Amino acid sequence: MTIARPIRWSALTCRLRETDVYLGLAASLDDIVSDLISARHMAAFPLKQILLTLRDARPTPLRVYSVRDRRLVTVQPEGTPASEPGFQRVTLELNLDRVPLADTIRSASAAEAKQAADQSAADEAAARPVMAFLMTVGLPLHEEDEFFRTVVSEFINRSWMTFPSLLRELGCTAASEVAEGSCDSCTT
């Protein structure tokens, strides 16, 4: 399958120990990457629902991604200050041409199970045009599930606008200067 356009997301970034953490909003249609990219290169945890602001009447889908193959993401600083202290504004580009796609690796049963889990959350979101995302790059495989559980248990009942302060509570610190084309932990 070929994607007709590059997938680029604007995000805020911080560091959690040796892991780069990105959070932002993206077009809901871009969540196709959760089905296209193999689990060896990126884990996409089941969709959850959050409120963007406390005044928001409808929930927005939240996807937590854990990038396991650093070649998948190119990071470029945006050059504009982030509104949140301790965060840097960046653009993420997903390099789908650098990794094998999921249909060659992921089993049909695993894809069906993920699709079933996502369907109920997607139905509740009522086809919102945007999704919120939280992406890690460099998170050790053995820490992924715990990070996901922490995000769900600590963050999910709060509004999206509080996520930066919640990440700081978990230990996220200011990202050092992001070199164009990479991030601190995204060296090959």
DODO-620753 format. One line per field, with one value per atom (N, C-alpha, C): residue number from 0; residue in one letter; atom name; x, y, z. Coordinates in nm, 2 decimals, decimal comma, always signed. Example, Ala and Ser with C-alpha at 12.3 -4.5 7.8 and 13.67 -1.06 7.14 Angstrom:
2
k c(0 0 0 1 1 1)
r c(a a a s s s)
a c(N CA C N CA C)
east c(+1,32 +1,23 +1,32 +1,28 +1,37 +1,29)
north c(-0,57 -0,45 -0,33 -0,22 -0,11 +0,00)
up c(+0,78 +0,78 +0,78 +0,71 +0,71 +0,79)
# end
This chain:
188
k c(0 0 0 1 1 1 2 2 2 3 3 3 4 4 4 5 5 5 6 6 6 7 7 7 8 8 8 9 9 9 10 10 10 11 11 11 12 12 12 13 13 13 14 14 14 15 15 15 16 16 16 17 17 17 18 18 18 19 19 19 20 20 20 21 21 21 22 22 22 23 23 23 24 24 24 25 25 25 26 26 26 27 27 27 28 28 28 29 29 29 30 30 30 31 31 31 32 32 32 33 33 33 34 34 34 35 35 35 36 36 36 37 37 37 38 38 38 39 39 39 40 40 40 41 41 41 42 42 42 43 43 43 44 44 44 45 45 45 46 46 46 47 47 47 48 48 48 49 49 49 50 50 50 51 51 51 52 52 52 53 53 53 54 54 54 55 55 55 56 56 56 57 57 57 58 58 58 59 59 59 60 60 60 61 61 61 62 62 62 63 63 63 64 64 64 65 65 65 66 66 66 67 67 67 68 68 68 69 69 69 70 70 70 71 71 71 72 72 72 73 73 73 74 74 74 75 75 75 76 76 76 77 77 77 78 78 78 79 79 79 80 80 80 81 81 81 82 82 82 83 83 83 84 84 84 85 85 85 86 86 86 87 87 87 88 88 88 89 89 89 90 90 90 91 91 91 92 92 92 93 93 93 94 94 94 95 95 95 96 96 96 97 97 97 98 98 98 99 99 99 100 100 100 101 101 101 102 102 102 103 103 103 104 104 104 105 105 105 106 106 106 107 107 107 108 108 108 109 109 109 110 110 110 111 111 111 112 112 112 113 113 113 114 114 114 115 115 115 116 116 116 117 117 117 118 118 118 119 119 119 120 120 120 121 121 121 122 122 122 123 123 123 124 124 124 125 125 125 126 126 126 127 127 127 128 128 128 129 129 129 130 130 130 131 131 131 132 132 132 133 133 133 134 134 134 135 135 135 136 136 136 137 137 137 138 138 138 139 139 139 140 140 140 141 141 141 142 142 142 143 143 143 144 144 144 145 145 145 146 146 146 147 147 147 148 148 148 149 149 149 150 150 150 151 151 151 152 152 152 153 153 153 154 154 154 155 155 155 156 156 156 157 157 157 158 158 158 159 159 159 160 160 160 161 161 161 162 162 162 163 163 163 164 164 164 165 165 165 166 166 166 167 167 167 168 168 168 169 169 169 170 170 170 171 171 171 172 172 172 173 173 173 174 174 174 175 175 175 176 176 176 177 177 177 178 178 178 179 179 179 180 180 180 181 181 181 182 182 182 183 183 183 184 184 184 185 185 185 186 186 186 187 187 187)
r c(m m m t t t i i i a a a r r r p p p i i i r r r w w w s s s a a a l l l t t t c c c r r r l l l r r r e e e t t t d d d v v v y y y l l l g g g l l l a a a a a a s s s l l l d d d d d d i i i v v v s s s d d d l l l i i i s s s a a a r r r h h h m m m a a a a a a f f f p p p l l l k k k q q q i i i l l l l l l t t t l l l r r r d d d a a a r r r p p p t t t p p p l l l r r r v v v y y y s s s v v v r r r d d d r r r r r r l l l v v v t t t v v v q q q p p p e e e g g g t t t p p p a a a s s s e e e p p p g g g f f f q q q r r r v v v t t t l l l e e e l l l n n n l l l d d d r r r v v v p p p l l l a a a d d d t t t i i i r r r s s s a a a s s s a a a a a a e e e a a a k k k q q q a a a a a a d d d q q q s s s a a a a a a d d d e e e a a a a a a a a a r r r p p p v v v m m m a a a f f f l l l m m m t t t v v v g g g l l l p p p l l l h h h e e e e e e d d d e e e f f f f f f r r r t t t v v v v v v s s s e e e f f f i i i n n n r r r s s s w w w m m m t t t f f f p p p s s s l l l l l l r r r e e e l l l g g g c c c t t t a a a a a a s s s e e e v v v a a a e e e g g g s s s c c c d d d s s s c c c t t t t t t)
a c(N CA C N CA C N CA C N CA C N CA C N CA C N CA C N CA C N CA C N CA C N CA C N CA C N CA C N CA C N CA C N CA C N CA C N CA C N CA C N CA C N CA C N CA C N CA C N CA C N CA C N CA C N CA C N CA C N CA C N CA C N CA C N CA C N CA C N CA C N CA C N CA C N CA C N CA C N CA C N CA C N CA C N CA C N CA C N CA C N CA C N CA C N CA C N CA C N CA C N CA C N CA C N CA C N CA C N CA C N CA C N CA C N CA C N CA C N CA C N CA C N CA C N CA C N CA C N CA C N CA C N CA C N CA C N CA C N CA C N CA C N CA C N CA C N CA C N CA C N CA C N CA C N CA C N CA C N CA C N CA C N CA C N CA C N CA C N CA C N CA C N CA C N CA C N CA C N CA C N CA C N CA C N CA C N CA C N CA C N CA C N CA C N CA C N CA C N CA C N CA C N CA C N CA C N CA C N CA C N CA C N CA C N CA C N CA C N CA C N CA C N CA C N CA C N CA C N CA C N CA C N CA C N CA C N CA C N CA C N CA C N CA C N CA C N CA C N CA C N CA C N CA C N CA C N CA C N CA C N CA C N CA C N CA C N CA C N CA C N CA C N CA C N CA C N CA C N CA C N CA C N CA C N CA C N CA C N CA C N CA C N CA C N CA C N CA C N CA C N CA C N CA C N CA C N CA C N CA C N CA C N CA C N CA C N CA C N CA C N CA C N CA C N CA C N CA C N CA C N CA C N CA C N CA C N CA C N CA C N CA C N CA C N CA C N CA C N CA C N CA C N CA C N CA C N CA C N CA C N CA C N CA C N CA C N CA C N CA C N CA C N CA C N CA C N CA C)
east c(+0,08 +0,00 +0,09 +0,05 +0,13 +0,04 +0,11 +0,04 +0,06 -0,04 -0,04 +0,03 +0,04 +0,10 +0,19 +0,29 +0,37 +0,28 +0,31 +0,24 +0,33 +0,28 +0,36 +0,27 +0,32 +0,25 +0,33 +0,26 +0,32 +0,30 +0,41 +0,41 +0,49 +0,47 +0,56 +0,64 +0,77 +0,85 +0,92 +0,94 +1,02 +1,09 +1,18 +1,26 +1,21 +1,19 +1,16 +1,27 +1,36 +1,49 +1,55 +1,57 +1,63 +1,54 +1,41 +1,31 +1,26 +1,24 +1,18 +1,03 +0,95 +0,81 +0,75 +0,65 +0,59 +0,44 +0,38 +0,23 +0,18 +0,06 +0,01 -0,13 -0,18 -0,30 -0,27 -0,35 -0,33 -0,46 -0,46 -0,58 -0,62 -0,75 -0,79 -0,75 -0,76 -0,72 -0,58 -0,49 -0,35 -0,33 -0,43 -0,42 -0,41 -0,42 -0,39 -0,25 -0,16 -0,03 -0,03 -0,13 -0,14 -0,17 -0,22 -0,25 -0,14 -0,07 +0,03 +0,16 +0,20 +0,34 +0,34 +0,44 +0,45 +0,48 +0,44 +0,46 +0,61 +0,69 +0,84 +0,89 +0,83 +0,88 +0,80 +0,67 +0,59 +0,48 +0,45 +0,33 +0,23 +0,11 +0,00 -0,10 -0,11 -0,20 -0,34 -0,44 -0,58 -0,62 -0,71 -0,77 -0,84 -0,82 -0,89 -0,96 -1,04 -1,11 -1,07 -1,05 -1,02 -1,10 -1,11 -1,16 -1,05 -1,06 -0,95 -0,94 -1,06 -1,07 -1,18 -1,19 -1,30 -1,43 -1,44 -1,56 -1,61 -1,52 -1,55 -1,66 -1,76 -1,88 -1,85 -1,77 -1,75 -1,60 -1,58 -1,45 -1,37 -1,24 -1,16 -1,07 -1,05 -0,97 -0,82 -0,77 -0,63 -0,56 -0,45 -0,37 -0,23 -0,18 -0,05 +0,03 +0,14 +0,23 +0,37 +0,43 +0,57 +0,65 +0,73 +0,82 +0,94 +0,95 +1,06 +1,17 +1,15 +1,25 +1,27 +1,38 +1,40 +1,41 +1,43 +1,43 +1,29 +1,19 +1,05 +1,02 +1,08 +1,05 +1,16 +1,14 +1,23 +1,17 +1,26 +1,21 +1,28 +1,20 +1,26 +1,21 +1,29 +1,25 +1,17 +1,06 +0,98 +1,03 +1,11 +1,17 +1,08 +0,96 +0,88 +0,87 +0,86 +0,86 +0,74 +0,75 +0,64 +0,57 +0,44 +0,36 +0,38 +0,43 +0,45 +0,59 +0,62 +0,76 +0,82 +0,94 +1,01 +0,98 +0,91 +0,88 +0,93 +0,96 +1,01 +0,90 +0,88 +0,78 +0,86 +0,81 +0,88 +0,77 +0,82 +0,74 +0,80 +0,71 +0,74 +0,70 +0,79 +0,75 +0,77 +0,66 +0,67 +0,72 +0,83 +0,90 +0,86 +0,74 +0,68 +0,76 +0,84 +0,92 +1,05 +1,08 +1,20 +1,19 +1,06 +1,04 +0,94 +0,94 +0,84 +0,70 +0,60 +0,47 +0,41 +0,31 +0,25 +0,20 +0,15 +0,08 +0,18 +0,31 +0,41 +0,45 +0,42 +0,46 +0,35 +0,26 +0,15 +0,05 +0,02 -0,08 -0,22 -0,30 -0,44 -0,51 -0,49 -0,57 -0,53 -0,40 -0,36 -0,42 -0,43 -0,48 -0,64 -0,70 -0,85 -0,88 -0,79 -0,81 -0,80 -0,69 -0,67 -0,79 -0,83 -0,94 -1,07 -1,10 -1,22 -1,21 -1,09 -1,07 -1,08 -1,03 -1,04 -1,18 -1,26 -1,39 -1,48 -1,49 -1,58 -1,54 -1,41 -1,36 -1,38 -1,36 -1,39 -1,53 -1,62 -1,77 -1,80 -1,74 -1,77 -1,72 -1,61 -1,56 -1,64 -1,73 -1,81 -1,74 -1,64 -1,56 -1,51 -1,45 -1,39 -1,28 -1,26 -1,17 -1,02 -1,01 -0,87 -0,86 -0,74 -0,71 -0,59 -0,59 -0,47 -0,37 -0,25 -0,15 -0,04 +0,01 +0,12 +0,22 +0,34 +0,43 +0,56 +0,62 +0,75 +0,84 +0,97 +1,07 +1,19 +1,23 +1,34 +1,30 +1,17 +1,12 +1,15 +1,22 +1,26 +1,13 +1,14 +1,02 +0,96 +1,04 +0,99 +0,92 +0,92 +0,86 +0,73 +0,70 +0,59 +0,46 +0,43 +0,30 +0,28 +0,38 +0,37 +0,34 +0,41 +0,39 +0,25 +0,20 +0,06 -0,04 -0,02 -0,11 -0,11 +0,01 +0,02 -0,05 -0,03 -0,10 -0,25 -0,30 -0,45 -0,50 -0,43 -0,48 -0,47 -0,36 -0,33 -0,39 -0,39 -0,42 -0,56 -0,62 -0,74 -0,86 -0,87 -0,98 -0,95 -0,84 -0,81 -0,83 -0,82 -0,83 -0,69 -0,69 -0,57 -0,48 -0,54 -0,46 -0,37 -0,40 -0,32 -0,21 -0,20 -0,10 +0,04 +0,08 +0,22 +0,26 +0,17 +0,20 +0,20 +0,12 +0,12 +0,25 +0,29 +0,42 +0,54 +0,53 +0,64 +0,63 +0,51 +0,50 +0,56 +0,56 +0,62 +0,77 +0,82 +0,97 +1,01 +0,92 +0,96 +1,03 +1,15 +1,23 +1,24 +1,29 +1,31 +1,39 +1,35 +1,42 +1,54 +1,66 +1,77 +1,75 +1,83 +1,80 +1,79 +1,69 +1,66 +1,74 +1,83 +1,90 +1,81 +1,82 +1,74 +1,75 +1,64 +1,64 +1,65 +1,67 +1,68 +1,63 +1,63 +1,60 +1,71 +1,72 +1,83 +1,85 +1,74 +1,76 +1,74 +1,72 +1,69 +1,82 +1,93 +2,05 +2,05 +2,11 +2,11 +2,24)
north c(-0,12 +0,00 +0,12 +0,22 +0,35 +0,46 +0,54 +0,66 +0,77 +0,84 +0,95 +1,08 +1,09 +1,22 +1,18 +1,26 +1,24 +1,26 +1,18 +1,20 +1,28 +1,41 +1,50 +1,55 +1,54 +1,59 +1,69 +1,80 +1,90 +1,85 +1,86 +1,80 +1,89 +1,87 +1,91 +1,80 +1,82 +1,71 +1,74 +1,63 +1,64 +1,51 +1,50 +1,38 +1,31 +1,18 +1,10 +1,00 +1,02 +0,94 +0,94 +0,83 +0,82 +0,81 +0,85 +0,84 +0,98 +0,99 +1,11 +1,09 +1,19 +1,18 +1,30 +1,27 +1,37 +1,36 +1,48 +1,48 +1,59 +1,56 +1,66 +1,61 +1,68 +1,65 +1,62 +1,53 +1,49 +1,47 +1,46 +1,42 +1,28 +1,26 +1,12 +1,02 +1,06 +0,97 +0,92 +0,99 +0,95 +0,83 +0,80 +0,68 +0,55 +0,56 +0,45 +0,39 +0,47 +0,42 +0,30 +0,31 +0,20 +0,06 +0,06 -0,06 -0,10 +0,01 -0,01 -0,06 -0,02 -0,04 -0,16 -0,25 -0,37 -0,35 -0,44 -0,43 -0,43 -0,49 -0,49 -0,34 -0,26 -0,12 -0,02 -0,05 +0,05 -0,03 +0,00 -0,05 +0,06 +0,03 +0,12 +0,06 +0,13 +0,08 +0,11 +0,04 +0,06 +0,20 +0,25 +0,38 +0,40 +0,52 +0,56 +0,69 +0,74 +0,87 +0,97 +1,10 +1,21 +1,33 +1,42 +1,55 +1,65 +1,72 +1,82 +1,93 +1,98 +2,08 +2,03 +2,08 +2,05 +2,09 +2,19 +2,24 +2,16 +2,07 +1,99 +1,89 +1,88 +1,79 +1,65 +1,64 +1,51 +1,47 +1,34 +1,30 +1,29 +1,29 +1,28 +1,15 +1,08 +0,96 +1,00 +0,92 +0,93 +0,80 +0,81 +0,70 +0,71 +0,61 +0,60 +0,51 +0,57 +0,49 +0,48 +0,36 +0,35 +0,31 +0,40 +0,37 +0,29 +0,17 +0,08 +0,09 +0,14 +0,16 +0,30 +0,36 +0,51 +0,56 +0,47 +0,51 +0,55 +0,52 +0,55 +0,70 +0,77 +0,91 +1,00 +1,11 +1,22 +1,33 +1,40 +1,51 +1,64 +1,74 +1,87 +1,98 +2,06 +2,17 +2,27 +2,32 +2,42 +2,56 +2,59 +2,72 +2,82 +2,78 +2,87 +2,82 +2,91 +2,86 +2,78 +2,68 +2,61 +2,69 +2,67 +2,74 +2,68 +2,56 +2,49 +2,49 +2,54 +2,54 +2,40 +2,38 +2,25 +2,17 +2,22 +2,15 +2,22 +2,15 +2,21 +2,18 +2,27 +2,24 +2,18 +2,07 +2,00 +1,95 +1,91 +1,84 +1,70 +1,60 +1,46 +1,42 +1,35 +1,30 +1,15 +1,07 +0,93 +0,88 +0,81 +0,76 +0,62 +0,61 +0,47 +0,39 +0,46 +0,39 +0,33 +0,35 +0,30 +0,17 +0,13 +0,01 -0,08 -0,21 -0,30 -0,27 -0,28 -0,25 -0,38 -0,36 -0,46 -0,58 -0,57 -0,69 -0,80 -0,77 -0,88 -0,94 -0,88 -0,92 -0,95 -0,86 -0,88 -0,99 -1,07 -1,18 -1,12 -1,19 -1,15 -1,14 -1,24 -1,25 -1,13 -1,09 -0,98 -0,85 -0,84 -0,72 -0,71 -0,83 -0,83 -0,80 -0,85 -0,82 -0,67 -0,61 -0,47 -0,39 -0,43 -0,36 -0,36 -0,48 -0,49 -0,41 -0,40 -0,32 -0,17 -0,13 +0,01 +0,05 -0,04 -0,01 +0,06 +0,00 +0,06 +0,20 +0,23 +0,36 +0,45 +0,40 +0,48 +0,52 +0,43 +0,46 +0,57 +0,57 +0,67 +0,81 +0,81 +0,94 +1,00 +0,92 +0,97 +1,04 +0,98 +1,03 +1,17 +1,20 +1,33 +1,36 +1,48 +1,50 +1,50 +1,51 +1,51 +1,39 +1,35 +1,26 +1,32 +1,29 +1,32 +1,21 +1,24 +1,13 +1,16 +1,05 +1,05 +0,95 +0,99 +0,90 +0,89 +0,78 +0,76 +0,71 +0,75 +0,70 +0,66 +0,54 +0,50 +0,44 +0,42 +0,35 +0,21 +0,15 +0,01 -0,07 -0,18 -0,27 -0,31 -0,35 -0,39 -0,29 -0,16 -0,05 +0,00 -0,05 +0,00 -0,02 -0,14 -0,17 -0,09 -0,07 +0,01 +0,16 +0,21 +0,35 +0,36 +0,27 +0,28 +0,27 +0,18 +0,17 +0,30 +0,36 +0,49 +0,60 +0,61 +0,71 +0,69 +0,57 +0,55 +0,58 +0,53 +0,54 +0,69 +0,75 +0,89 +1,00 +0,98 +1,09 +1,08 +0,97 +0,95 +1,03 +1,05 +1,13 +1,28 +1,32 +1,46 +1,51 +1,64 +1,70 +1,69 +1,69 +1,69 +1,81 +1,92 +2,04 +2,02 +1,92 +1,90 +1,80 +1,74 +1,63 +1,68 +1,80 +1,84 +1,85 +1,90 +1,90 +1,76 +1,67 +1,53 +1,46 +1,49 +1,43 +1,48 +1,61 +1,66 +1,58 +1,55 +1,48 +1,34 +1,28 +1,15 +1,16 +1,28 +1,29 +1,35 +1,39 +1,45 +1,58 +1,60 +1,72 +1,79 +1,91 +1,98 +1,90 +1,90 +1,84 +1,93 +1,87 +1,95 +1,99 +2,07 +2,12 +2,00 +2,00 +1,89 +1,93 +1,84 +1,86 +1,83 +1,91 +1,89 +1,75 +1,68 +1,55 +1,44 +1,47 +1,36 +1,42 +1,33 +1,37 +1,31 +1,35 +1,31 +1,16 +1,09 +0,94 +0,87 +0,95 +0,89 +0,88 +0,85 +0,82 +0,68 +0,65 +0,51 +0,45)
up c(+0,00 +0,00 +0,00 -0,08 -0,09 -0,03 +0,05 +0,11 +0,02 -0,02 -0,12 -0,07 +0,06 +0,11 +0,23 +0,26 +0,38 +0,50 +0,61 +0,73 +0,82 +0,85 +0,94 +1,05 +1,17 +1,28 +1,36 +1,40 +1,49 +1,63 +1,71 +1,85 +1,94 +2,07 +2,18 +2,22 +2,26 +2,30 +2,43 +2,51 +2,63 +2,64 +2,75 +2,77 +2,90 +2,89 +3,01 +3,02 +3,11 +3,12 +2,98 +2,92 +2,79 +2,67 +2,70 +2,60 +2,55 +2,42 +2,37 +2,37 +2,42 +2,43 +2,35 +2,27 +2,18 +2,21 +2,21 +2,22 +2,13 +2,07 +1,98 +1,93 +1,83 +1,76 +1,62 +1,56 +1,42 +1,35 +1,22 +1,15 +1,19 +1,22 +1,25 +1,14 +1,02 +0,91 +0,92 +0,98 +0,99 +1,08 +1,16 +1,25 +1,16 +1,03 +0,95 +0,98 +1,02 +1,05 +1,16 +1,24 +1,35 +1,28 +1,17 +1,10 +0,99 +0,94 +0,84 +0,89 +1,01 +1,05 +1,14 +1,12 +1,19 +1,34 +1,42 +1,57 +1,60 +1,51 +1,53 +1,53 +1,46 +1,44 +1,52 +1,56 +1,64 +1,70 +1,83 +1,89 +1,90 +1,87 +1,88 +1,98 +2,09 +2,20 +2,17 +2,22 +2,19 +2,21 +2,12 +2,13 +2,27 +2,32 +2,44 +2,41 +2,50 +2,47 +2,58 +2,54 +2,63 +2,59 +2,68 +2,65 +2,62 +2,51 +2,48 +2,58 +2,62 +2,73 +2,82 +2,94 +3,03 +2,98 +2,89 +2,83 +2,71 +2,66 +2,54 +2,58 +2,49 +2,52 +2,47 +2,36 +2,30 +2,32 +2,34 +2,36 +2,22 +2,23 +2,12 +2,13 +2,02 +2,03 +2,07 +2,16 +2,20 +2,16 +2,09 +2,05 +2,11 +2,18 +2,24 +2,15 +2,09 +2,01 +2,08 +2,06 +2,10 +1,98 +1,93 +1,82 +1,86 +1,80 +1,84 +1,74 +1,62 +1,52 +1,49 +1,53 +1,52 +1,38 +1,28 +1,14 +1,10 +1,17 +1,13 +1,15 +1,24 +1,27 +1,24 +1,17 +1,15 +1,23 +1,31 +1,39 +1,35 +1,33 +1,29 +1,39 +1,45 +1,53 +1,45 +1,51 +1,43 +1,44 +1,54 +1,55 +1,62 +1,67 +1,74 +1,89 +1,98 +2,12 +2,15 +2,24 +2,29 +2,39 +2,40 +2,50 +2,64 +2,65 +2,77 +2,81 +2,93 +2,98 +2,98 +2,94 +2,94 +2,82 +2,72 +2,60 +2,48 +2,38 +2,25 +2,14 +2,05 +1,94 +1,83 +1,77 +1,66 +1,56 +1,45 +1,35 +1,33 +1,34 +1,32 +1,18 +1,11 +0,98 +0,99 +0,96 +0,97 +0,83 +0,84 +0,72 +0,68 +0,63 +0,60 +0,50 +0,42 +0,32 +0,38 +0,51 +0,57 +0,64 +0,66 +0,74 +0,66 +0,68 +0,62 +0,68 +0,59 +0,64 +0,70 +0,78 +0,87 +0,80 +0,68 +0,62 +0,59 +0,60 +0,58 +0,71 +0,82 +0,95 +1,05 +1,07 +1,17 +1,12 +1,21 +1,18 +1,17 +1,09 +1,07 +1,20 +1,29 +1,41 +1,50 +1,51 +1,59 +1,54 +1,40 +1,34 +1,37 +1,36 +1,39 +1,54 +1,63 +1,77 +1,80 +1,74 +1,76 +1,70 +1,58 +1,52 +1,60 +1,66 +1,74 +1,87 +1,93 +2,05 +2,01 +1,90 +1,86 +1,82 +1,76 +1,71 +1,81 +1,93 +2,03 +2,07 +2,08 +2,11 +1,99 +1,87 +1,75 +1,74 +1,77 +1,77 +1,86 +1,98 +2,08 +2,04 +1,96 +1,92 +1,81 +1,75 +1,64 +1,53 +1,49 +1,37 +1,38 +1,49 +1,51 +1,40 +1,35 +1,25 +1,30 +1,43 +1,49 +1,59 +1,62 +1,73 +1,80 +1,93 +2,01 +2,01 +2,02 +2,02 +2,12 +2,18 +2,27 +2,21 +2,17 +2,11 +2,19 +2,21 +2,26 +2,16 +2,16 +2,08 +2,17 +2,17 +2,26 +2,39 +2,41 +2,53 +2,53 +2,63 +2,63 +2,62 +2,54 +2,52 +2,65 +2,75 +2,88 +2,96 +2,92 +2,99 +2,92 +2,80 +2,72 +2,79 +2,84 +2,90 +3,02 +3,11 +3,23 +3,19 +3,09 +3,05 +3,00 +2,92 +2,87 +2,99 +3,08 +3,20 +3,28 +3,30 +3,37 +3,30 +3,17 +3,09 +3,11 +3,09 +3,10 +3,24 +3,34 +3,48 +3,53 +3,50 +3,55 +3,46 +3,33 +3,24 +3,19 +3,17 +3,09 +3,15 +3,28 +3,33 +3,34 +3,28 +3,28 +3,14 +3,12 +2,99 +2,92 +2,79 +2,71 +2,75 +2,78 +2,81 +2,93 +3,02 +3,14 +3,11 +3,00 +2,97 +2,99 +2,95 +2,97 +3,12 +3,21 +3,35 +3,41 +3,36 +3,40 +3,36 +3,24 +3,20 +3,28 +3,32 +3,41 +3,54 +3,59 +3,72 +3,71 +3,59 +3,56 +3,55 +3,54 +3,53 +3,40 +3,31 +3,18 +3,20 +3,14 +3,15 +3,02 +3,02 +2,90 +2,80 +2,68 +2,57 +2,54 +2,53 +2,48 +2,34 +2,28 +2,15 +2,05 +1,97 +1,88 +1,75 +1,71 +1,59 +1,47 +1,37 +1,25 +1,20 +1,17 +1,12 +1,22 +1,35 +1,45 +1,59 +1,68 +1,82 +1,90 +2,03 +2,12 +2,12 +2,13 +2,14 +2,00 +1,89 +1,76 +1,68 +1,74 +1,66 +1,62 +1,50 +1,45 +1,48)
# end
